[in-house]
Structures are given as structure tokens and as C-alpha cells.
Amino acid sequence: MDFRIQSAGPQHFSQLRNIELQAFRTLLAAGAVRGVPVASSDEDLMHFFDQGLLFAAFDLAGRPVGYVGGYETEDGAVHVAEMDVDPDMQRRGIGRCLMQTMIEQARLRGVATVTLTTDRLADFNAPFYAKLRFQIIEETEMPARLTQLLREEVAKGLDPARRCAMEMVLS
């Protein structure tokens, strides 16, 4: 394995944002996003960090090459707010290891579910998460917080026909 997963901190924020902006290229090519690239703010990243839910994949030189960030929700879930891998490092299992780390953290916290929102069509989004046992949440069963998150994504310019919410029920 040419990377290791560990907690990330404020000293890594600029590198994590850079990964997110680089990953935008891949999403743009897949039609999952459009417009000007944006990345998580310091406030977003600090929230993940304060929650103890900010992890990065570091290469052998100690540089972040991917990251996942999330937070605990008021309704008792861990929500994965962002997960990106440097396009030059994709298809090496980094994303899978990052998500497995987040899922394990959720289990350790005793929460019932892990949730996220994503593009339903790009093969490295919803189909990737489905391989990890996430399932698309039907609109009629969706918690209000996820409905609101999807609305906010659409307001930012994401295509509502492509967006979905997913969850993994932990047993």
C-alpha cells in the first residue's frame, strides 16, 4: 500500500482544498458538476476536524492525496460531507479506505446510519457507494436534513436530476 489513512488537521487544510479543486476536473468531465470549481471552507474543514471526522490519505512522503470529512447529525447519523481523491491517485483503493475509515468511526460512536449526498450517474459516485453497501434513499423516506442539503446543492447549480441521498444502516 503506497498510502496511509490518519486524522488530518488545520495544517493540512490548504492541501485538502487543493485535492478537492483537482477532483472537480474529474467530476466536470463526468458531467456531475458544472461552473466554477469551489472547495470546502476553513470553517467546513474545522467543523469536520472538531467533530473528529476529518481523515486524509497520505502518500509515502507525507502529502495528502485524498480526504474525507463529516459530522454527526442531530438525528443520530454520521454525514459524509466531502470525499475527494487526487485524480492522479484515483483507482488505487484510496477512496474505499477513506470511506471505510469513516464507517468505522461511525460504528465506534454507536450511530445507526452513515449518510451522504452524491451524483447518481457518475460511476465513481453513487455506484461506488453502492458497492460499499450504501443505498439510495427514496424521496418519501428521506430525512428533512437530507432534503434540505439536496435543495442547497441545487441552489449552488448542481443538476437535481443527477443528485441523490444515500445511507448505510450499521448493524
Summary of the structure (lengths in Angstrom):
residues: 171
radius of gyration: 15.0
end to end distance: 28.6
largest distance: 47.0
contacts: 527
relative contact order: 0.16
helix: 40%
strand: 26%
